[in-house]
């Protein structure tokens, strides 16, 4: 019997997976910090923080712990005060969704999310399915700081939380209020600060995973019940990073595969790109504590894959089909929903009169895919009004943008740089024009190439094209790699007015390529250099590889 080349390839790939394919860290080079990870049936779920971006608390799913897809958000709107709407000049930068926790409760077929906002109030959101609809069900004056939710095998719900003084709260039967809370561990000075709790019950013992920011991970263990007493053991401290020049993996969670294997997912500080997830196997010592599998004394750059891999891609083109945005998109603060529409393209109407991009509502952001990528939009600007500014930005506490300026009847291309914030996240400078060019017609391609390898001196390059083929560079931005702002750089599409509302632009598509495309590094050159690009059949040409069908709902 003769086999076709295609059949031989398929068989060889299947054998490779069966015999131990490997994965490389980070499993996803995107800013997805403060992760909580768990399994329901054969699907794995990942909840992350996203600060002031809306909707809040992004959710991803996976069938193999390595390939992840965005499926939704647990917090549809940041309903925590008017500053989250940029009301009257107020903003909520570096506030909002911090380390939170999410779980599925089988007894009532309900998904729960808990998060403390601004160190004061804990909000509870629930949903009948992981993709929603999510609704706020309760809030409590107790701040479950860096919370970790446990649904015990008797269906009792507990939350571990705290900073240095670690507490466990027992929740009411419906999970919406607190029955009692108790301090279970005071961190000794020999360890220092512990936070970032994740709570588990494994083989009858209770565990609280806690991080020492930002260089260690410790485990508390109790065989006497959820309220202790607990003993402590170091899981890792000052461990070598799997990302060149990256930080030390920390603050994550445990997950068990359906086959019984255990893994630890953590994040690595990788600025200017943000905090990105890494994965490593876990074994269990004779003392009942977990043991991290290292490679040459460090977190491995690669390991044997935990499950049969199902490759996905976060590159591709979103043409904004349908009538809603995909779950990979997040607004800078809450949007004015009357000032945008999605219908075979994204229309952004001016929502704010300002000269400050940091104050402009309805700026739509997308995480950068590292270590290098490019974001390209096709912008139709025929609807701009006098005084409007629209384009594509590299958005963080030090920012720049490329786009269009309309002044009177004149429209020109502009590269705007020098936008900065103070250490309290208010605008220090609205920047100035660094370069400009004339343009005719009503359509332009705008591209930003981003190098977010870890470290200082990395740059973003800004390009434009009038035909989508030949791109002209129009400036650069040296990226700020300080951690203090927390979220990493993002691509951001904007349209704001400096004089009066009424103008609009349409963005017909947004494309992410990785490796990133620049004027000199087009697709043909990458091919000639032997750079392997993602095959077209893997690309999700709409919704940027988000899953509507991959994530099965739990009945």
C-alpha positions as CSV (number, residue, x, y, z in Angstrom):
1,X,0.0,0.0,0.0
2,X,1.3,3.4,-1.0
3,X,0.7,6.5,1.1
4,X,0.4,10.0,-0.2
5,X,2.9,12.6,0.9
6,X,0.1,14.3,2.8
7,X,-0.8,11.0,4.6
8,X,2.8,10.4,5.5
9,X,3.1,13.9,6.9
10,X,-0.1,13.5,9.0
11,X,1.1,10.2,10.4
12,X,4.6,11.6,11.2
13,X,3.0,14.6,13.0
14,X,0.7,12.3,15.0
15,X,3.7,10.2,16.0
16,X,5.7,13.2,17.0
17,X,2.9,14.4,19.3
18,X,2.4,10.9,20.7
19,X,6.2,10.5,21.3
20,X,6.5,13.8,23.1
21,X,6.3,17.1,21.3
22,X,7.7,20.1,23.1
23,X,6.5,23.6,23.8
24,X,8.6,26.8,24.2
25,X,8.2,29.4,26.9
26,X,6.6,31.9,27.0
27,X,3.5,29.9,25.9
28,X,2.0,33.3,24.8
29,X,4.0,36.4,24.5
30,X,1.2,38.8,25.4
31,X,0.6,40.9,28.5
32,X,-1.6,38.6,30.6
33,X,-0.7,39.2,34.2
34,X,-1.9,37.9,37.6
35,X,-3.2,34.8,36.1
36,X,-5.7,32.3,37.6
37,X,-5.8,28.9,35.8
38,X,-8.1,25.9,36.2
39,X,-9.7,23.0,34.3
40,X,-13.3,22.1,33.7
41,X,-13.7,18.7,32.1
42,X,-11.1,18.8,29.3
43,X,-10.9,22.5,28.8
44,X,-8.5,24.8,30.6
45,X,-9.4,28.4,31.5
46,X,-7.2,31.4,32.2
47,X,-8.3,34.6,33.9
48,X,-6.0,37.7,34.0
49,X,-5.9,41.3,35.2
50,X,-6.1,44.3,32.8
51,X,-6.2,47.3,35.1
52,X,-8.0,50.3,33.5
53,X,-8.9,48.5,30.2
54,X,-12.5,47.7,29.5
55,X,-14.1,45.2,29.4
56,X,-12.2,43.8,32.4
57,X,-10.8,40.5,33.5
58,X,-10.0,38.8,30.1
59,X,-10.7,35.0,29.8
60,X,-8.9,32.6,27.6
61,X,-9.4,28.9,27.0
62,X,-7.1,26.1,25.8
63,X,-7.3,22.3,25.2
64,X,-3.6,21.8,25.8
65,X,-2.3,24.4,28.3
66,X,0.0,25.8,25.6
67,X,-2.2,27.3,22.9
68,X,-4.7,29.8,24.2
69,X,-7.6,31.8,22.7
70,X,-9.5,34.8,23.9
71,X,-13.1,33.9,24.6
72,X,-14.5,36.8,26.7
73,X,-14.3,39.0,29.8
74,X,-15.8,38.5,33.3
75,X,-16.4,42.2,33.9
76,X,-18.4,43.7,31.0
77,X,-18.0,47.3,32.2
78,X,-15.8,48.9,34.8
79,X,-18.7,50.1,36.9
80,X,-16.5,51.2,39.8
81,X,-17.0,55.0,39.6
82,X,-17.2,57.9,37.1
83,X,-13.4,58.1,36.6
84,X,-13.6,54.8,34.7
85,X,-15.7,56.8,32.2
86,X,-13.1,59.6,32.0
87,X,-15.7,61.8,33.5
88,X,-14.9,65.5,33.8
89,X,-11.2,65.0,33.2
90,X,-10.7,62.2,35.7
91,X,-9.1,58.9,34.8
92,X,-8.4,55.6,36.4
93,X,-5.0,54.6,35.0
94,X,-3.3,51.7,36.8
95,X,-6.5,51.1,38.8
96,X,-9.3,48.7,38.1
97,X,-8.8,44.9,37.6
98,X,-5.9,43.6,39.7
99,X,-5.2,40.0,40.6
100,X,-8.6,38.4,40.8
101,X,-10.0,34.8,40.8
102,X,-12.5,32.8,38.8
103,X,-14.0,29.3,39.0
104,X,-16.8,27.2,37.8
105,X,-19.2,25.7,40.4
106,X,-20.8,22.5,39.2
107,X,-23.5,22.3,41.8
108,X,-25.4,25.3,40.4
109,X,-23.8,25.4,37.0
110,X,-22.5,28.9,37.6
111,X,-19.2,30.7,36.9
112,X,-17.9,33.1,39.6
113,X,-15.4,36.0,39.5
114,X,-14.1,37.9,42.5
115,X,-11.9,41.0,42.5
116,X,-11.0,43.7,44.9
117,X,-11.1,47.2,43.3
118,X,-8.7,49.9,44.6
119,X,-8.1,48.1,47.9
120,X,-11.5,48.8,49.2
121,X,-14.5,46.8,47.8
122,X,-14.7,43.3,46.4
123,X,-17.1,42.7,43.5
124,X,-18.7,39.4,42.6
125,X,-19.7,38.7,39.0
126,X,-21.4,35.5,37.9
127,X,-22.5,33.9,34.6
128,X,-24.4,30.8,33.4
129,X,-21.6,30.2,30.8
130,X,-18.0,31.2,30.7
131,X,-18.7,33.5,27.7
132,X,-21.5,35.2,29.6
133,X,-23.6,37.1,30.1
134,X,-21.7,38.1,33.2
135,X,-23.5,40.3,35.7
136,X,-22.6,41.9,39.0
137,X,-24.3,40.0,41.8
138,X,-22.7,41.4,44.9
139,X,-20.0,43.5,46.5
140,X,-18.5,43.4,50.0
141,X,-16.6,45.9,52.0
142,X,-13.9,43.3,52.7
143,X,-11.1,43.6,50.2
144,X,-10.1,40.1,49.1
145,X,-6.7,41.4,48.0
146,X,-5.1,39.1,45.4
147,X,-7.8,36.6,45.9
148,X,-7.8,32.8,45.3
149,X,-11.2,31.0,45.2
150,X,-11.6,27.4,46.3
151,X,-14.8,25.4,45.9
152,X,-14.2,22.6,48.3
153,X,-15.3,19.0,47.6
154,X,-18.2,19.5,49.9
155,X,-19.2,22.6,47.8
156,X,-18.2,25.1,50.5
157,X,-16.6,28.2,49.0
158,X,-13.4,29.8,50.5
159,X,-11.3,32.8,49.4
160,X,-7.6,33.1,50.4
161,X,-6.3,36.7,50.3
162,X,-4.0,39.2,51.8
163,X,-0.6,40.8,51.8
164,X,1.9,39.5,54.4
165,X,-1.0,38.8,56.7
166,X,-2.7,35.9,54.9
167,X,-6.4,35.3,55.5
168,X,-9.1,32.8,54.5
169,X,-12.8,33.7,54.3
170,X,-15.6,31.3,54.2
171,X,-18.4,32.4,51.9
172,X,-22.2,32.0,52.2
173,X,-23.9,29.1,50.4
174,X,-24.6,31.2,47.4
175,X,-21.1,32.6,47.3
176,X,-22.3,36.2,47.5
177,X,-21.4,37.2,51.1
178,X,-19.0,36.3,53.8
179,X,-19.7,34.0,56.7
180,X,-16.4,34.6,58.5
181,X,-12.8,35.3,57.9
182,X,-9.6,34.4,59.8
183,X,-5.9,35.2,59.6
184,X,-4.2,31.9,58.9
185,X,-0.6,33.0,58.4
186,X,1.7,35.9,59.2
187,X,4.7,36.0,56.9
188,X,8.0,36.2,58.9
189,X,10.6,38.8,58.1
190,X,12.9,36.1,56.9
191,X,10.5,35.7,53.9
192,X,9.2,39.2,53.5
193,X,6.0,40.1,51.6
194,X,3.7,37.4,50.4
195,X,0.6,38.0,48.3
196,X,-1.1,36.7,45.1
197,X,-2.9,33.8,46.8
198,X,-4.3,30.8,45.0
199,X,-6.1,28.2,47.1
200,X,-6.4,24.4,46.5
201,X,-7.4,21.2,48.1
202,X,-5.2,18.3,47.0
203,X,-5.3,14.8,48.5
204,X,-7.1,16.1,51.6
205,X,-4.7,18.9,52.3
206,X,-5.3,22.6,51.8
207,X,-2.7,24.7,49.9
208,X,-2.3,28.4,49.5
209,X,0.1,29.4,46.7
210,X,1.6,32.8,47.4
211,X,4.2,34.9,45.6
212,X,7.1,36.9,46.9
213,X,7.0,39.9,44.5
214,X,8.8,39.7,42.2
215,X,11.3,37.0,42.7
216,X,9.8,34.0,44.5
217,X,6.9,31.6,45.1
218,X,6.0,30.0,48.4
219,X,3.4,27.3,49.3
220,X,1.4,27.1,52.5
221,X,0.1,23.7,53.5
222,X,-2.5,22.6,56.1
223,X,-3.7,19.1,56.9
224,X,-6.0,20.5,59.6
225,X,-8.6,22.3,57.5
226,X,-8.9,25.5,55.5
227,X,-8.1,27.7,58.5
228,X,-4.8,26.0,59.3
229,X,-2.4,25.9,60.9
230,X,-0.3,26.2,57.8
231,X,3.4,25.3,57.3
232,X,5.4,27.0,54.6
233,X,7.9,25.9,52.0
234,X,9.8,27.7,49.2
235,X,8.9,26.6,45.7
236,X,11.3,28.9,43.9
237,X,13.5,31.9,44.7
238,X,15.6,33.9,42.3
239,X,15.2,31.3,39.6
240,X,16.7,31.7,36.2
241,X,14.2,33.0,33.6
242,X,13.2,31.2,30.4
243,X,13.0,34.6,28.6
244,X,16.4,36.3,27.9
245,X,16.8,39.3,30.3
246,X,13.3,38.5,31.7
247,X,12.2,38.6,35.3
248,X,11.8,35.7,37.6
249,X,8.7,33.5,37.1
250,X,6.2,34.1,39.9
251,X,2.5,34.7,40.9
252,X,0.6,32.0,39.1
253,X,-1.4,28.9,39.8
254,X,-1.5,25.1,39.7
255,X,-3.5,23.0,37.3
256,X,-4.0,19.3,36.9
257,X,-4.5,17.7,33.5
258,X,-7.3,15.1,33.0
259,X,-4.5,12.5,32.9
260,X,-3.3,13.4,36.4
261,X,-0.2,15.5,35.7
262,X,0.4,18.8,37.4
263,X,1.7,22.1,36.0
264,X,2.5,25.5,37.3
265,X,1.7,28.6,35.2
266,X,3.4,31.8,36.2
267,X,4.2,35.1,34.6
268,X,7.5,36.8,33.8
269,X,8.1,40.6,33.9
270,X,9.0,41.2,30.3
271,X,8.9,45.0,29.8
272,X,8.3,46.9,27.6
273,X,5.8,44.2,26.6
274,X,4.4,43.5,30.0
275,X,4.0,40.3,32.0
276,X,3.7,37.1,30.0
277,X,2.8,33.5,30.9
278,X,5.3,30.6,31.2
279,X,4.5,26.9,32.0
280,X,6.5,24.2,33.8
281,X,5.7,20.7,35.2
282,X,5.2,20.0,38.9
283,X,5.9,16.8,40.9
284,X,5.1,16.1,44.5
285,X,7.6,15.5,47.3
286,X,7.2,12.9,50.0
287,X,6.5,15.8,52.4
288,X,3.3,16.7,50.4
289,X,4.7,19.9,48.9
290,X,5.0,20.6,45.1
291,X,8.4,20.5,43.4
292,X,9.1,22.5,40.3
293,X,10.9,20.7,37.4
294,X,13.8,22.9,36.4
295,X,16.3,22.7,33.5
296,X,19.9,23.3,34.5
297,X,18.7,25.1,37.6
298,X,16.4,27.4,35.8
299,X,12.8,27.5,34.6
300,X,13.1,25.7,31.3
301,X,12.8,27.4,27.9
302,X,11.1,24.3,26.7
303,X,9.5,21.1,28.1
304,X,7.6,18.1,26.8
305,X,4.1,19.2,25.9
306,X,1.5,18.2,28.6
307,X,-1.1,17.2,26.0
308,X,-1.5,16.8,22.3
309,X,-1.0,20.2,20.9
310,X,-3.6,22.1,18.9
311,X,-1.8,25.0,17.3
312,X,-3.5,28.3,17.2
313,X,-2.3,31.7,15.9
314,X,-2.8,35.2,17.3
315,X,-1.7,36.7,14.0
316,X,-4.1,37.6,11.1
317,X,-6.6,40.2,10.1
318,X,-9.8,41.3,11.8
319,X,-12.1,42.9,9.3
320,X,-14.7,43.7,12.0
321,X,-17.4,41.5,10.5
322,X,-20.7,41.1,12.4
323,X,-21.9,43.7,14.8
324,X,-19.6,43.3,17.9
325,X,-15.9,43.3,18.7
326,X,-14.0,40.1,19.4
327,X,-12.8,39.4,22.9
328,X,-9.2,40.3,22.2
329,X,-10.2,44.0,22.0
330,X,-10.2,46.3,25.1
331,X,-11.0,50.0,25.3
332,X,-8.9,52.5,27.3
333,X,-11.4,53.0,30.1
334,X,-15.1,52.5,29.5
335,X,-16.2,53.5,26.0
336,X,-19.1,55.7,25.1
337,X,-21.2,53.0,23.3
338,X,-23.1,55.6,21.3
339,X,-19.8,56.7,19.6
340,X,-18.8,53.6,17.8
341,X,-20.3,50.9,15.6
342,X,-19.2,47.5,14.2
343,X,-20.6,46.4,10.8
344,X,-18.1,45.2,8.2
345,X,-15.7,47.7,9.6
346,X,-15.3,49.7,12.8
347,X,-16.6,53.2,12.8
348,X,-15.2,55.5,15.5
349,X,-17.1,58.8,16.1
350,X,-15.3,61.5,18.0
351,X,-16.3,61.0,21.7
352,X,-14.1,63.6,23.4
353,X,-13.0,67.2,22.8
354,X,-9.4,67.3,24.0
355,X,-5.8,67.7,22.8
356,X,-4.7,64.8,25.0
357,X,-4.7,61.2,23.8
358,X,-4.7,60.1,27.4
359,X,-8.0,61.8,27.9
360,X,-9.7,60.6,24.7
361,X,-12.5,58.2,25.1
362,X,-13.1,55.3,22.8
363,X,-9.5,54.5,22.2
364,X,-9.4,50.8,21.3
365,X,-6.4,48.7,22.3
366,X,-4.9,45.4,21.2
367,X,-2.1,43.6,23.0
368,X,1.2,43.4,21.1
369,X,2.4,39.9,20.1
370,X,6.1,39.5,21.1
371,X,8.9,39.5,20.8
372,X,8.3,41.5,17.6
373,X,5.2,42.2,15.6
374,X,3.5,44.8,13.6
375,X,0.0,46.2,13.8
376,X,-1.5,47.6,10.6
377,X,-4.9,49.4,10.1
378,X,-6.7,50.5,7.0
379,X,-8.2,53.9,7.9
380,X,-10.9,55.7,5.9
381,X,-10.8,59.3,6.9
382,X,-13.3,61.0,4.6
383,X,-15.6,61.7,7.6
384,X,-13.1,63.7,9.7
385,X,-14.2,67.1,10.9
386,X,-12.1,70.3,11.5
387,X,-9.8,69.7,14.5
388,X,-10.0,65.9,14.5
389,X,-7.1,63.6,15.1
390,X,-7.3,59.9,14.2
391,X,-4.8,57.1,13.8
392,X,-2.8,54.3,15.5
393,X,-0.8,54.7,18.7
394,X,1.8,52.9,20.8
395,X,0.0,53.4,24.1
396,X,1.6,53.4,27.5
397,X,2.9,56.0,30.0
398,X,5.3,57.1,27.2
399,X,3.5,57.1,23.9
400,X,3.5,58.2,20.2
401,X,1.1,57.9,17.3
402,X,0.8,58.1,13.5
403,X,-2.3,59.4,11.9
404,X,-4.3,62.2,10.3
405,X,-4.8,65.8,11.4
406,X,-7.6,67.8,9.9
407,X,-7.3,71.6,10.4
408,X,-9.9,73.6,8.4
409,X,-10.2,71.9,5.1
410,X,-6.6,70.6,5.1
411,X,-5.7,67.0,6.0
412,X,-2.1,65.9,6.5
413,X,-0.3,62.8,7.8
414,X,1.3,63.4,11.2
415,X,3.6,61.5,13.5
416,X,3.1,62.8,17.1
417,X,5.6,62.0,19.8
418,X,6.5,63.0,23.4
419,X,3.3,62.0,25.1
420,X,4.2,61.2,28.7
421,X,2.6,60.7,32.1
422,X,3.7,61.5,35.6
423,X,4.4,58.9,38.3
424,X,0.7,59.4,39.4
425,X,-0.5,58.6,35.9
426,X,-1.8,62.1,34.9
427,X,-0.7,63.7,31.7
428,X,2.7,65.4,31.9
429,X,2.9,66.2,28.2
430,X,0.5,65.9,25.2
431,X,3.5,65.7,22.9
432,X,4.2,67.5,19.7
433,X,4.4,66.8,16.0
434,X,7.7,65.1,15.0
435,X,7.0,64.7,11.3
436,X,4.3,65.3,8.7
437,X,3.5,64.7,5.1
438,X,0.8,65.6,2.6
439,X,-1.8,63.1,1.6
440,X,-4.7,62.9,-0.9
441,X,-7.7,60.7,-1.2
442,X,-9.6,59.3,1.8
443,X,-7.8,56.1,2.7
444,X,-4.4,55.3,4.3
445,X,-2.6,52.3,5.7
446,X,-0.9,52.9,9.1
447,X,1.6,50.5,10.6
448,X,3.6,50.2,13.8
449,X,6.4,47.8,14.1
450,X,7.1,46.9,17.7
451,X,10.2,45.3,19.2
452,X,9.3,44.3,22.7
453,X,12.3,42.1,23.5
454,X,13.0,42.6,27.2
455,X,15.2,45.5,28.1
456,X,15.9,49.2,27.5
457,X,16.4,50.9,24.1
458,X,13.8,48.9,22.2
459,X,12.0,50.8,19.6
460,X,8.7,51.1,17.8
461,X,8.8,52.3,14.2
462,X,5.9,54.1,12.5
463,X,4.9,53.8,8.8
464,X,2.2,54.8,6.4
465,X,1.2,53.7,2.9
466,X,-1.3,55.0,0.3
467,X,-1.6,51.7,-1.5
468,X,-1.0,49.0,1.1
469,X,2.2,47.8,-0.6
470,X,4.9,50.5,-0.3
471,X,5.3,51.8,3.3
472,X,7.2,55.0,4.3
473,X,8.7,55.3,7.7
474,X,7.7,58.4,9.6
475,X,9.4,58.2,13.0
476,X,10.3,56.1,16.0
477,X,9.6,55.8,19.7
478,X,12.1,54.4,22.2
479,X,9.9,52.3,24.5
480,X,9.9,52.7,28.2
481,X,10.7,49.4,29.9
482,X,10.0,50.4,33.5
483,X,7.5,48.2,35.3
484,X,5.6,50.8,37.3
485,X,2.7,51.4,34.9
486,X,2.2,47.6,35.0
487,X,0.4,46.9,31.6
488,X,2.8,46.7,28.7
489,X,2.6,48.6,25.4
490,X,-0.4,48.2,23.2
491,X,-1.5,49.1,19.7
492,X,-4.3,51.6,20.0
493,X,-6.7,53.0,17.5
494,X,-8.2,56.4,18.2
495,X,-10.3,59.3,16.9
496,X,-10.7,62.5,19.0
497,X,-11.8,66.0,18.4
498,X,-9.9,69.2,19.4
499,X,-12.7,71.5,18.5
500,X,-16.1,69.9,18.3
501,X,-17.7,66.5,18.1
502,X,-19.3,65.2,14.9
503,X,-16.5,63.7,12.9
504,X,-15.8,60.0,12.3
505,X,-13.4,57.5,10.7
506,X,-13.8,54.0,9.6
507,X,-11.2,51.3,10.2
508,X,-11.9,48.5,7.7
509,X,-9.3,46.1,9.1
510,X,-6.6,45.5,11.7
511,X,-3.7,43.1,11.0
512,X,-1.1,41.6,13.3
513,X,2.0,40.0,11.8
514,X,4.8,38.3,13.6
515,X,7.7,38.6,12.9
516,X,6.6,42.2,12.5
517,X,6.5,43.7,9.0
518,X,8.4,47.0,8.3
519,X,9.0,48.7,5.1
520,X,12.2,46.8,4.6
521,X,10.9,43.5,5.9
522,X,8.0,42.6,3.8
523,X,6.5,39.2,3.3
524,X,8.7,38.3,0.3
525,X,11.9,39.3,2.2
526,X,10.9,37.2,5.2
527,X,10.4,34.3,2.8
528,X,13.8,34.8,1.2
529,X,15.5,34.9,4.6
530,X,13.8,31.6,5.5
531,X,11.7,33.0,8.2
532,X,8.8,30.7,8.8
533,X,5.4,32.5,8.8
534,X,2.2,31.1,10.1
535,X,0.4,29.1,7.4
536,X,-2.6,30.8,6.0
537,X,-5.0,27.9,7.1
538,X,-4.1,28.5,10.7
539,X,-4.9,32.2,10.6
540,X,-8.2,33.3,11.9
541,X,-9.0,35.9,9.2
542,X,-11.7,37.4,11.3
543,X,-11.7,38.0,15.0
544,X,-7.9,37.4,15.2
545,X,-7.9,33.7,16.2
546,X,-10.5,34.1,18.9
547,X,-12.7,31.2,19.6
548,X,-16.4,31.1,19.3
549,X,-16.6,27.3,18.6
550,X,-13.5,26.0,20.4
551,X,-14.8,26.7,23.9
552,X,-17.5,24.3,24.8
553,X,-20.1,25.6,27.2
554,X,-20.4,23.6,30.4
555,X,-24.0,22.5,31.0
